[in-house]
Amino acid sequence: MLNEMMDRPVVNKQLVEYMRTKQKPLYGLLGELEADAHKRRVPIIPHETVVFLQFLLGQIKPKEILEIGAAIGFSSSLMAQFVGEGHVTTIDRFDLMITEAKANYEKLNLTDKVTLLEGDAAEILPTLSGPYDFIFMDSAKSKYIEFLPECLRLLKVGGVLMVDDVFQGGTILDAIEDIPRKNRSIHRKLNQFLDLVLDHPDLTSTLVPLGDGVLLITKEKDTIVL
């Protein structure tokens, strides 16, 4: 579960520490879940991204949210606080994560607010109909470009697709020959993904240097040709 990029912030370390400690903490069971994940080095979204996500969802006021990559259920539990009478649907394929996420939903009394779909997102996404007001993608980075067409199909016009961990600790800018061989597929496909999204005429996007880099995307018309 450990991720080496957790220790390679893309922003000055003092600023990262300021953002993580000076902004309003989470309270109650959700705050306990966040603290426990950090203690165990489980790679959930960092606190600066938590605060940003709270602000963003407070403005968007989504009713239907889709998440790709449930992990231990932290971010989906956080997002469930903002859907009112709506719902969060999340996907994961790892048994250990699924078991822990389900236990956390039970503990947080969110079983009626969050549906966890078990299996490979590549197989599950085509079965969904949407539309979703907000999609949060935080899964295998090499799969982002593969999942993008389905995410855009499922996203409503004007909805927001938020993609986490797009900077890879800043190594996204490195020449591929300087990347360890085990990480070259991620490096290549992430760069392809960013080039495609940032240049697309029917998508509006912005990069935010939170955590390991956040990409926000909205689609300007119903059908997007990639």
Secondary structure as GFF3:
##gff-version 3
##sequence-region A 1 226
A	DSSP	three_ten_helix	4	7	.	.	.	ID=ss1
A	DSSP	alpha_helix	13	22	.	.	.	ID=ss2
A	DSSP	alpha_helix	28	39	.	.	.	ID=ss3
A	DSSP	alpha_helix	47	60	.	.	.	ID=ss4
A	DSSP	beta_strand	64	68	.	.	.	ID=ss5
A	DSSP	alpha_helix	74	80	.	.	.	ID=ss6
A	DSSP	beta_strand	87	92	.	.	.	ID=ss7
A	DSSP	alpha_helix	95	107	.	.	.	ID=ss8
A	DSSP	beta_strand	114	118	.	.	.	ID=ss9
A	DSSP	alpha_helix	121	124	.	.	.	ID=ss10
A	DSSP	three_ten_helix	125	127	.	.	.	ID=ss11
A	DSSP	beta_strand	132	137	.	.	.	ID=ss12
A	DSSP	three_ten_helix	141	143	.	.	.	ID=ss13
A	DSSP	alpha_helix	144	154	.	.	.	ID=ss14
A	DSSP	beta_strand	155	164	.	.	.	ID=ss15
A	DSSP	three_ten_helix	168	173	.	.	.	ID=ss16
A	DSSP	three_ten_helix	176	178	.	.	.	ID=ss17
A	DSSP	three_ten_helix	181	183	.	.	.	ID=ss18
A	DSSP	alpha_helix	184	199	.	.	.	ID=ss19
A	DSSP	beta_strand	203	208	.	.	.	ID=ss20
A	DSSP	beta_strand	214	219	.	.	.	ID=ss21
###
